[in-house]
Amino acid sequence: MLPDTYDPDRRGVIDPFEAYSPLPGFPEICIGIFSRHIVEETAARLGGEVIAQVKFCTGTVPVYRVRAGSTQAALFLPHVGGPAAASFVENLIPWGGRYFVFSGSCGVLRRDIAAGHLILPTAAVRDEGLSYHYLPPAEEIVLDPDCVAACRRALQRLGFPFVEGKTWTTDGFFRETRGKVRHRKEQGCLCVEMECASLAAVARFRGAPFAQFFWSADNLDAPEWDARDLNRHGASVSERCFAAALETGKELREHFGRS
């Protein structure tokens, strides 16, 4: 049974547009990468400056302004999991963020997808909870085709090989059983991760252009779990990941900024 917790009332008791104020000069392109290595390496390489802090009860997360050529972006390390990751979108939109690109590792459900290969999700199975507070119940969310196309153009322009298809977003990292893996493969899922459906739902609710892509890490399509290079935390794809995210952000701005 799908959760039915959606309330169409647009106003929450705690409203982010009342809790947070615009920050002058905040970049429109916002890039969240689920890898401390990539975020810190990129911030150091591009001379990133801390322009804001996202506050949690467990501490704060810096938001860097980075510049590549004539383009600036807000770069940050999101927390893992749908609710925590989506809260960055809720924070950054009132500050001035308009175009959102997220990237992180995923587990593959197809063993022929090599480690480090890029995956472009076109839809996400909503096997998590947060999206049901932002959209009516449904088993899947189809990502905005225009946003997917923007990411596709960016990857093609950069010459980065990728595959595209459905992803499985789950809250239960340690409950990815063999039966569930088989079921999601039958549904057409290429991979599994923990944020895409939540992020897509929040972005749609707020009217924010959003795209995401993954790099493949561990393999669940094997007799035994194969961690492959999961513990490298994106070190092998660092520059490629940021380049793809920035180019996607530029594509989103170009498309939606003129529409």
C-alpha positions in Angstrom: 0.0 0.0 0.0 1.3 3.4 -0.9 1.5 6.1 1.8 -1.3 8.7 1.5 0.2 11.6 3.5 -0.1 14.3 0.8 -1.9 17.5 1.7 -2.3 20.0 -1.2 -2.1 23.0 1.2 1.0 24.9 -0.1 1.8 26.5 3.2 3.6 24.5 5.9 3.5 25.5 9.6 7.3 26.1 9.1 7.6 27.8 5.8 11.1 28.0 4.2 10.3 31.4 2.6 9.6 32.8 6.0 12.5 31.0 7.8 15.2 32.0 5.2 15.8 35.3 3.5 17.4 36.0 0.1 21.2 36.3 0.1 22.5 39.0 -2.3 24.6 37.5 -5.1 23.7 33.9 -4.3 24.4 31.8 -7.4 21.4 30.6 -9.4 23.1 27.3 -10.3 23.3 24.9 -7.2 25.3 21.7 -7.3 25.1 19.1 -4.6 27.6 16.2 -4.8 27.4 13.3 -2.4 31.1 13.0 -2.0 33.3 14.9 0.5 36.3 14.1 -1.7 34.8 15.7 -4.8 33.3 18.7 -3.0 36.5 19.6 -1.1 38.8 18.8 -4.0 36.7 21.0 -6.4 36.4 23.9 -3.9 40.2 23.9 -3.3 41.0 23.6 -7.1 38.6 26.5 -8.0 39.3 28.7 -5.0 35.9 28.2 -3.5 34.7 30.6 -0.8 32.1 29.8 1.8 29.1 32.0 1.3 26.5 30.3 3.5 26.0 27.5 6.0 23.1 25.1 6.0 22.3 24.4 9.6 21.4 21.1 11.1 21.2 20.0 14.8 24.2 17.8 14.0 26.2 20.8 12.7 26.5 23.0 9.7 27.3 22.3 6.1 29.2 25.0 4.1 28.0 26.2 0.7 30.9 27.3 -1.5 30.8 29.8 -4.3 33.0 28.3 -7.1 33.8 29.9 -10.5 34.7 28.0 -13.7 35.3 30.4 -16.5 32.5 32.9 -16.5 30.1 30.6 -14.6 29.6 30.6 -10.9 27.8 28.0 -8.9 26.9 27.1 -5.3 28.6 23.9 -4.4 27.8 21.8 -1.3 28.0 18.3 0.2 24.4 17.1 0.9 23.6 14.7 3.7 22.7 11.2 2.6 19.0 10.2 2.5 16.0 11.8 0.9 14.7 14.0 3.8 18.2 15.5 4.6 19.2 16.0 1.0 15.9 17.6 0.1 16.2 20.1 2.9 19.1 21.7 1.0 16.7 22.5 -1.9 14.3 24.0 0.6 17.1 26.2 2.1 18.7 27.3 -1.1 15.6 28.3 -3.1 14.8 31.1 -0.6 18.5 32.2 -0.7 18.4 32.6 -4.4 19.1 29.2 -5.9 17.1 28.5 -9.1 18.7 25.5 -11.0 19.6 22.3 -9.1 21.9 19.5 -10.1 22.7 16.6 -7.8 25.2 13.8 -8.3 26.3 10.8 -6.3 27.1 7.1 -6.4 24.6 4.3 -6.9 24.5 0.6 -6.7 23.9 -1.0 -10.1 21.3 -3.7 -10.7 22.9 -4.6 -14.1 26.3 -6.1 -13.8 27.4 -5.0 -17.3 27.4 -1.3 -16.1 31.0 -0.8 -15.2 32.3 1.0 -12.1 32.4 4.7 -12.6 30.1 4.7 -15.6 27.5 7.6 -15.5 23.8 6.9 -15.3 21.1 9.4 -16.1 17.8 8.7 -14.4 14.6 9.3 -16.3 12.2 8.1 -13.5 12.5 7.0 -9.9 10.6 4.3 -7.9 9.3 6.0 -4.8 10.4 3.5 -2.2 11.0 6.2 0.4 8.8 8.5 2.5 9.5 12.1 1.8 8.1 12.4 -1.7 4.6 11.4 -0.4 4.5 14.7 1.5 5.1 16.7 -1.7 3.2 14.8 -4.3 0.1 12.6 -4.5 0.8 8.9 -4.1 2.2 7.0 -7.0 4.7 4.2 -7.3 7.1 6.3 -9.5 8.0 9.8 -10.3 9.0 10.6 -13.9 11.7 13.2 -13.9 11.0 16.4 -15.9 11.8 15.5 -19.5 13.3 18.9 -20.2 15.6 18.6 -17.3 16.7 15.1 -18.3 17.3 16.4 -21.8 19.4 19.2 -20.4 21.6 16.7 -18.6 21.8 14.5 -21.7 23.0 17.4 -23.8 25.6 18.3 -21.2 27.0 14.7 -21.1 27.0 14.4 -24.9 28.7 17.7 -25.3 31.4 16.7 -22.9 31.8 13.3 -24.6 31.1 11.4 -21.4 29.5 7.9 -22.0 26.3 7.2 -20.0 23.3 5.0 -19.9 19.8 6.2 -18.9 16.8 4.6 -17.4 14.8 4.1 -14.2 16.3 4.3 -10.7 15.1 2.8 -7.4 15.1 5.3 -4.5 15.0 3.5 -1.1 15.2 4.5 2.6 16.4 1.0 3.6 20.1 0.7 2.6 20.4 -2.5 4.6 17.0 -3.9 3.5 17.9 -4.3 -0.2 17.0 -8.0 -0.2 17.5 -10.4 -3.1 13.8 -10.4 -3.7 13.5 -6.6 -3.8 16.5 -6.4 -6.2 14.8 -8.9 -8.5 11.5 -7.0 -8.3 13.1 -3.7 -9.1 15.0 -5.2 -12.0 11.7 -6.5 -13.4 10.4 -2.9 -13.1 13.2 -1.7 -15.3 15.5 -0.2 -12.7 19.1 0.1 -13.6 20.4 1.2 -10.2 19.5 2.0 -6.6 20.2 5.1 -4.5 18.6 7.0 -1.6 17.6 10.5 -2.8 16.4 10.9 -6.4 12.7 10.5 -5.8 12.7 12.8 -2.9 14.7 15.5 -4.6 12.6 15.3 -7.7 9.3 15.6 -5.7 10.5 18.7 -3.8 11.8 20.3 -6.9 8.5 19.8 -8.7 6.5 21.1 -5.7 8.7 24.2 -5.6 8.8 24.7 -9.4 12.6 24.4 -9.5 14.4 22.8 -12.5 16.2 19.8 -11.2 18.5 17.2 -12.8 20.5 14.3 -11.4 23.0 11.8 -12.6 25.0 9.0 -10.8 28.3 7.3 -11.1 28.0 3.5 -10.7 29.8 2.1 -7.6 28.8 -1.2 -6.0 27.2 -4.1 -7.9 24.0 -5.8 -6.5 23.6 -8.0 -9.7 25.9 -10.8 -8.6 25.8 -13.9 -6.4 27.4 -11.9 -3.6 27.5 -8.2 -3.1 30.4 -6.6 -4.9 31.5 -3.3 -3.4 33.8 -2.6 -6.3 35.1 1.0 -5.8 32.3 2.1 -3.5 34.8 3.1 -0.8 36.7 5.4 -3.1 33.8 7.9 -2.7 34.0 9.2 -6.2 37.7 9.8 -6.3 38.0 8.3 -9.8 35.3 10.6 -11.3 36.0 13.9 -9.5 36.7 16.3 -12.3 34.3 14.5 -14.7 31.5 14.7 -12.1 31.8 18.4 -11.5 32.3 19.2 -15.2 29.1 17.3 -16.0 27.2 18.9 -13.1 28.2 22.5 -14.1 27.5 21.9 -17.7 24.0 20.5 -16.8 23.4 23.6 -14.6 24.3 25.9 -17.5 21.9 23.9 -19.8 19.1 24.2 -17.2 19.7 28.0 -17.0 19.8 28.3 -20.8 16.5 26.4 -21.3 14.4 27.6 -18.3 15.8 31.1 -18.2 14.4 31.9 -21.6 11.1 30.0 -21.3 
